[in-house]
Structures are given as structure tokens and as C-alpha cells.
Amino acid sequence: MPGLIPASAVIKPAQPRESPLGLTLRALLRRRSSRIAMIVLGVIILVGLLAPFIAPYDPAAQPDIVALKDLPPSLSHPFGTDPYSRDVLSRVIYGARLSLTIGILATIVSLTLGVAYGAVAGYIGGMLDAIMMRILDAFLSIPRLLLMLGVLVAWPHLSIGALVLFLGLTGWFGLSRIVRGQVLALKHAEFVTAAQALGASRRRILARHLLPNLVSPIAVAATLGVAHVIVLEAGLSYLGIGVPQPLASWGNIIQDGADQVARLWWMSLFPGLFMVSTVMMLNILGEALRDVYERRS
Amino acid sequence: MSATARGGNGTAPLVSVRNLKKEFPIKKGVFSRQVGAVKAVNDVSFHVARGETLGVVGESGCGKTTTGRTILRLLEPTSGEIYFEDRDVRALGTRDLRALRRDMQIIFQDPVSSLNPRMTVGAIVREGLTIHKLAEGAAADARVSQLLQEVGLRPEYATRYPHEFSGGQRQRIGIARALSVEPKFIVCDEPVSALDVSVQAQVINLLEDLQREHNLTYMFIAHDLSVVEHIADRVAVMYLGKIVQLATADDLYREPLMPYTQALLSAVPVADPKSRKERIILSGDVPSPASPPPGCVFHPRCHHPAKDVACTKIVPPLEEKTPGHFVHCIKQPPTTVSWEQQKEVGGVHPPERYLPLAAVHA
């Protein structure tokens, strides 16, 4: 079998160089929906980061609880004031900071747990996997809201750290399922066998070959996870075990106005709008990521 | 004489395998009760001499890939012996096995799934150097460049990702990865089956060049006899987990004594429009390796005129018909299973030499 084609004819790259991360970003920017989502989220994150510079008032200050309470939106208070005379706009701005931080931190906690648990179960497999998955089934069968009510009864005054931990600790079950499934599918891929044949340790295979290939499903889960935590935090605030006063989170601002929505509509509407758009944009972004990822594989 | 006893050129074999078996349990029900086993490799013995290329051919599912991976202990054998040089491969602990991995490498069939999509070409080729502490830093970079050049790729490609390359280029990357640890023995698991014919030739030529330069020993797995004919010194034909013929490439093509090999050879296309070749069409499908037929595994599909009930009763030994030419068939003389023994179990046709393709492939 003589080589009929000169080697130089075939030895050239098919496409210009690009990392997988770069490809994903470019694909996200190409779609209008995910582009808009990224811009809106970017603005909200900026608002949160720059809160002390852009908030017109101190979010906890109660300048005049008689004269300045329950004011409808006006030029000096664009989002109105609450029954304690606090400026709702300033609270919503600071609320962006707190709600996003809680969402991101809690998601980091559940990602870490979920990835570790799922990866170990899927990679080691066998008996251990079976036992770990049954334990997971048990966790999954407890409704998250029921757990919350239990926590409410046990510790009525959760600190923010405890709240983040609680949200994180109850949010990793689904993700660890996904991770386990992916690891199970990937661990017999030939590049994993190749690493084994080179003499790579289990830890190396997990860290270098399996986990990097889970970035896409993890990114999807993280994006949707942040959205979910933000909604949950609002739910907890509604139940009275969310972020403690006088701190402001979107959830507890909505709650402040919830009793008199008809009269003090601005108190729930503005933080609600912020929360809904954040959650919606996160979901759009998550779906787009999933789509990009599925189209590629 | 057993198939492992003779070294190809008088020296001790590099790899020898005796009575290798690999079964995959079939499990069922809640408690994973074992209800059977797929006998992927069923009592296989052979050796690979230093510097030679042993071709292994057979249809998909015949156990050739499993054999290769079991030798490398990427799969744990069920029973049997595997020796690499003087090391008992099955007895090695984690640390010794890792050391052995430097000497034995594998090249894969699928150019897509055999490269980690999240690693650059440089990182892929470099991994073996890191694991075995062969080089680091700038020395490792230099070695990666050298390896890439050796397989016909530009050193600049080290910073690119696998998806940017064609099938043939990806196979070259896989070859560079295997070469990085300076192995003595490489299992080539259908390295060209997924490639275009023109690219196949280039990759095979590359493998041959590398073999010469680095004094490599290959176990070359393929399902295509014409590919193996070109590269192999000796060829083992596998069917349903067994080696049914093992001979030098010349002998195998000139004298395919095993009826199964005859059928395989008759399926190789000949690039001559005038050649009116006799075809042996096998009837039926390959039986399930979970319940291989008794006696000779090939008997349900065999076209040997002397086939009879003895073939269903006696498991044919892989026996030497002419020097260095081993065949698994009690109907091709000479055989150690005497005619009397065959008659005893109900045989009616005495062994008879049958070589329908001799003229075609002379």
C-alpha cells in the first residue's frame, strides 16, 4: 500500500485554534436570547457590586417613620418607601447584592457536594455506587419545603451563613445524579482507557479526564441552581426564616409589602420585577448552555 | 508442540499468553445474580516475538480487542497466564503494573473518543511524560515537539485541541501519546479501521517506520485481512473467543487450512475486474459467545466436506499442521485426534485435505 498522497497535503488543521470554553462563549453570544440574558445579568451583577455607590440612601436608615413612611414612587424615592420609611430603591439595590451572593454561595456548596458525591459513586461503581444512590433516593424523597419548615421550627433565627449552608446542603441531590450518570458514561471512553494504559492513577483520571468533561452539564446545573436558590430564599423570607431584618434581600423586601399589596404595591412590585427578571435570565442562559452543549455532542 | 513454545526467530518471546480466558458475567435481577457468562476470550495461547508484528483478525465480537486489552490488564483476565519478558503480568501490584505500563501501550480504533476533548494535543502527548516522570518543564515541551514531528505533525499543533484535526491526524496524536513513554510493545487495536483508505496507508506506513526506528513489537488487531497481510509477520485468526488458525502471513494466505480463514479470504476484494473469484458464503450468524457451540466453535457454519458429528463432539486442539502453522480443525490432516477417536464419537468422514482457494491465492 503506497502512500499516494503527500503527507503535507493532509497535515493541516481543519479549523483555527479555539478552546472549548471560547467556543461555548461564542456560541452563547451568537444567540439573541442568551446575549440579552448575559447583558441583563451583567447589569444586575454590576448593580449589586456597586451598591454603595449607586444607592441613593442607606438601605436600613429610617429617617422619619411618621412623615416618610409608605410613600408611593416619586422623584426623590423612585420605588417609594416602606412602613419604616426606608427607601425601597436602595433596599432593592442592596438586595441584589445579598440575593445574588446567597444564590451563588449556596450553589457553590451544592455543586461541590453534588460533583464529589456523584463522581465518586459513578467512578468507583459497584456496591458503593448502589449504596450511595439509595441514600440519595432517601434524600430526594424528602420535599425541600418540608425540610425548611422543620428548620424553621428548630432554629427560628438563622444567620445568613447558616441560611447559605442550609440552601446548599439541600440542593445537590439532583446534580449528583447527573454527574454520576455522566461519569458512568465517560469512564469507559477510550481516552480514559488510554490514560489508564499510560499508568494514570484513579485520582488523576478523575481530575484530568472525567471532571473537565463534565464542565458543560455542571455549568447548566449551576446557572439553573442560582435561579432556584434565589426563588427559594424568597420563599424562606416569606415564611419568616429568610434573611433577617434590617438586611435587605429581594425576598424580604417583597415580604415587607406582602400584607398590603393592594395599597403598598410598589414595595413588592419592584423587588419582584428584579427577582423575576434575574431568575428568567438565568433560566434562559441555562437552557441556552444546555442547547449549545447538546448540539456539540 | 504448543503454539507458545516456539519463538519467532529463536529468541525468547516478548509477550506470551497461555490459556487466557476472559468472561463477562451476565447479571440479572435485583440482587445481580449471575445467570451466565459471555466467553469473550476462551482459552487462547500465543506468543509475540521481539520485533515482530502479530496480526489478529476476526469479525467484530470474536474477542480480539478483549484479548489485547486483557494482555495490558486494562481488563482483568478470568484465568490464564500472561508474561511480558520475564514478568508475570497478572501477579503485578499497582506500583509494578504502573511501571510495566511504560513498556506496553495501546493505539485505539476510534480517533474521536480516544482523545480527551478538553485537553490540548500537547497536554495529551505530555501526560505519559508526567506520569512516569520522564521529563518536565522545557525538556517536556521539547520532547512533545519531537514526538509530534516523529508522527508527522507540526510542533505548533501542541496548543490546539483534538476537534481541530482530521481522523488521520488524530490517529497520529494517539500514536505520539503511545510513543511518549518509549514502549517496547504496542497493541494496535484496529488503528486504521475508522479511516479513509488513502489515510489508512499513510498511518500503516507510519507504524512500520516507527517499528523499524524504535524496534517495536506490535500486536495488530484488524477485521480486514488485506490490512494485516501488509503489516503482519504472523497472523492469528480468531472466531468466538478462540484462535482457530495461527501461521506466518505467507502460510496463512497460501494455505488457509482453517475453513473459517478460507471464508474470510474469499471475502477480500481483488482489484482485478477479470478475476472471477470463488466465494465462500457463510450461512447463518456468529453464535452467541454466551453459549458457544460444543465441539468446534465453527462447526455450525463450516463448509468442510468432511464435517460430521465428530466436529460437534470434539474440541479441536490448535495443532501444528506444518512447521509453525497451527490450525484448529480435526478434519484437516495431519491431526492428533485420530480417525479412530473420531469414529468413536460418531464421525463418518475421515480427515481430508480441503483447500478450495489454493489456486486463487497462490
Interface residues (C-beta under 8 A of the other chain):
Chain A: M1 P2 G3 L4 I5 A7 V10 I11 P13 A14 Q15 P16 R17 E18 S19 P20 A189 E190 F191 T193 A194 A195 Q196 A197 L198 G199 A200 R204 R208 H209 P212 N213 V215
Chain B: R69 L72 L74 L97 R98 A99 R101 R102 M104 Q105 I106 F108 Q109 D110 S113 S114 L115 N116 P117 R118 M119 E127 G128 I131 H132 G152 L153 R154 Y157 T159 R160 Y161 H163 E164 F165 S166 G168 Q169 G174 R177 S180 V181 S198 V199 Q200 A201 Q202 I204 N205 H230
